[in-house]
């Protein structure tokens, strides 16, 4: 009886995770100019307008980057 309950819990959890992932991906989309790699799928997508990012321009040494460039857009 214990194995039966464990099996039911595992199957239910797996199904819930599968359906949650498929529903979440419905709002995701590809950029019109940049496609997705063949065979890949979207598991998370985030967008924002006019944010600022810092890009590292040199190799990271000891967890720090000496030279960065701020970009906006």
Secondary structure, DSSP 8 states (H G I E B T S, - for coil): -HHHHHHHHHHHHHHHHHHHHHHHGGG----SSS---TT---S-----SS-EEEEE-S-EETTEES-EEEEE-
